[in-house]
Amino acid sequence: MPVECMTCGAALTQHTSPCSFCQNKALRITVALLEAIRSAGPAGFPSGYGYAAVMGQMSLDQYQNTIALLKRTGLVKESHRLLTYTGPAIGD
């Protein structure tokens, strides 16, 4: 019986999960969220808007884990459900 990705159901060639397609998709979503948070500036980006934008692509649990990762790495801080970019300056 072939091994399938637990996320998308694609057949895997190795015994790993999720598949590389889903990993790349998650990375692209994370970068897009980070860019939206950064673009919001010091006023902050409402976390609920972020989830609303990606809810067709990831579960609430996956979204919360993504935001937690960004906070742990010091790229984002959260205060009163507002996300603010705290990473290094990026040229516009």
Order of alpha helices (4+ residues) and beta strands (2+ residues): alpha-beta-alpha-alpha-beta-beta
